[in-house]
Amino acid sequence: MNNTPTAQNNLGSRLSGALNRLSAQLARLVRAGNRRQLVLRNAADVTLLRTPVTLAVVVGLLLLWWAAPLLLAAFILALVFRVRFIISSEVEGGAGP
């Protein structure tokens, strides 16, 4: 392995460039997730929950990490009560359901 200062500088600049591209991609994904909404509706087409996709993903991951049985129970209840999960691109003006 070449440990010359030039090789280390080249590796550092490539790593820095990769981290900058990753950061830019994550920022684009968060902006896109904030423009889209997760909408939960029951069988009667009544909106139960409307939240940005980014928030839904973060909460879902936290529940998966800390309380997987609770997340599984919520998912089973949603299936039993025929809750529909809709990803909506348009943001409606309103405070919620």
Steps between C-alpha positions, in 0.01 A plus 500: 500500500633842410508730805656801333350841579375525140315168523346596835397841363343332195308259723388787724376707209312203351342424836408866547343511153302183568373639832397825330307309232333284768403810699351665191305183413361473855394866491315438169326192647389693810362785285315248280366320810376828644307574180330160510260393771397170649122495531317235702131456414248254635248296300252793507767718332541719809852635543648373826853638468690725260875543555811568291666181374829602660340512845321169442827329403686639804223396741473158335874440531501611863208270580671216316815555704340557842157340489471248218206313663306827524566576133388148404180535708422837338552351155272203577230734635527709185445187290206384714326838476582530128701818530641611167852641481525762223808697392370833375708744294269796539497691825153614592456821692357411836595420852419130481206262513 
